[in-house]
Structures are given as structure tokens and as C-alpha cells.
């Protein structure tokens, strides 16, 4: 079975699109970074390293410092696909990030995006 081409794309190629989508709707790069930190366990230094060294998307998620255990609470549709029903693990992680960025662009509060217990 052939890998989806998104897996081999450098994360540094899609990151600017996430930031642009957020900024177009009045949100910030810092908020995009906060979402990525929450989801993957990366911090500013490790994210900068990933962006600099051209790490592909599959490796970005596979080598994430600490995928958030609450990411399973992310539900909904992105690109016509229910994220919670995506069977392939890497694609599900990609869709989780897409969904969180969509919520940010739609103006949702960060506590709700990050599935904080206090937001429930």
C-alpha cells in the first residue's frame, strides 16, 4: 500500500498555511503554536527544530515528545471526514490538528479548543 503523499511533505510546508488560516481570521501564530504544543508535546525549541530541519509530517507526529491523551476528545468533521472515525493513526493525528486549527479560525475559545476540563 502506498503512503499518502501528505506523509512525506515537510511540516514546515504546511505550518505557514495553519498560521495564515488563523491570522486571516484575527487569531495569532502564538495560538497556532499553543495548539501544536498541546497536541504533540513540542515546545518552542523543538518546533523550531522541526521547522528548520524539514521533518516530514509522518515523522513529526511519530516522534512527537508527548501526544496529548485528551486528543481523543476531538470530535467533528474536517474536509468532509469525521476525525474520530479515521482508522489510520497518522492520518487521524493530522486530522486532529486540522480540526483544532479550524476551530481556532472559527473563533472558538482556546480553553474549548484545548479540551480543558474547566471548559466542559
C-alpha positions in Angstrom: 0.0 0.0 0.0 1.4 3.4 -1.0 1.7 6.1 1.6 -0.4 9.2 1.3 1.7 12.0 -0.1 0.9 14.3 2.8 3.1 12.0 5.0 6.2 12.8 3.1 5.6 16.6 3.0 7.8 18.7 5.3 5.8 20.0 8.3 7.5 23.4 7.5 5.4 23.5 4.3 2.0 23.1 6.0 2.8 25.2 9.1 2.6 28.5 7.3 -0.8 27.5 6.0 -2.0 26.9 9.5 -0.7 30.3 10.7 -2.2 32.1 7.6 -5.6 30.5 8.2 -5.6 31.6 11.8 -4.3 35.1 11.1 -6.8 35.6 8.3 -9.5 35.2 11.0 -7.8 37.5 13.5 -6.1 34.8 15.5 -2.3 34.6 16.1 0.7 32.4 15.4 1.2 32.1 19.1 -2.3 30.4 19.3 -1.4 28.1 16.5 1.8 27.2 18.4 -0.1 26.7 21.6 -2.4 24.2 19.8 0.6 22.3 18.4 2.3 22.3 21.8 -0.9 20.9 23.4 -1.4 18.2 20.8 2.2 17.0 20.4 4.1 17.9 23.5 6.5 20.0 21.4 7.8 23.3 22.9 9.1 26.4 21.1 12.6 25.0 20.7 11.6 21.6 19.4 9.0 23.1 17.0 11.7 25.5 15.6 14.0 22.5 15.1 11.3 20.6 13.2 10.6 23.6 11.0 14.3 24.2 10.3 15.3 20.6 9.6 12.5 19.8 7.2 11.0 16.9 9.2 8.2 15.2 7.3 4.7 15.1 8.7 4.7 11.4 9.4 8.0 11.8 11.4 6.7 15.0 13.1 3.8 13.0 14.6 5.7 9.7 15.2 8.5 11.5 17.1 6.3 14.0 19.0 7.5 14.3 22.5 4.1 13.5 24.2 0.9 13.2 22.2 -1.9 14.6 24.4 -4.0 11.8 25.9 -7.1 14.1 25.7 -6.8 14.3 21.8 -9.4 11.5 21.7 -11.9 14.2 22.8 -11.6 15.9 19.5 -14.7 15.2 17.5 -16.3 16.5 14.4 -15.8 16.8 10.6 -12.9 18.3 8.8 -12.6 18.1 5.0 -15.8 16.0 5.0 -14.3 13.3 7.2 -15.2 12.6 10.8 -11.9 12.8 12.7 -12.8 10.3 15.3 -13.6 7.7 12.6 -10.2 7.9 10.8 -8.6 4.5 11.3 -5.1 5.1 10.1 -3.2 6.6 13.1 -1.0 9.2 11.4 -3.9 10.5 9.3 -6.1 10.7 12.4 -3.3 12.8 14.1 -3.2 15.1 11.0 -7.0 15.5 11.0 -6.9 16.3 14.8 -4.5 19.1 14.1 -6.6 20.3 11.1 -9.8 20.3 13.3 -8.1 22.3 16.1 -6.9 24.9 13.6 -10.4 25.1 12.1 -11.9 25.7 15.5 -9.3 28.4 16.1 -10.2 30.1 12.8 -13.9 29.9 13.7 -13.3 31.9 16.8 -13.7 29.2 19.4 -12.1 30.0 22.8 -8.7 28.4 23.5 -9.9 26.5 26.6 -12.6 24.8 24.5 -10.1 24.1 21.6 -7.7 22.5 24.1 -10.4 20.4 25.7 -9.7 21.8 29.2 -11.7 20.1 31.9 -12.9 23.6 33.0 -14.4 24.2 29.6 -16.7 21.2 29.7 
